[in-house]
């Protein structure tokens, strides 16, 4: 939820970095 909130607050450049962080977090969840 916090990540989605930051999507609308940060510029596109930071949005891309958050997207990478989000995908990495999903991979960790799949591993667990």
Residue pairs with C-beta under 8 A, 6 or more apart in sequence:
3 18
3 21
3 22
3 25
6 14
6 18
7 15
7 18
10 18
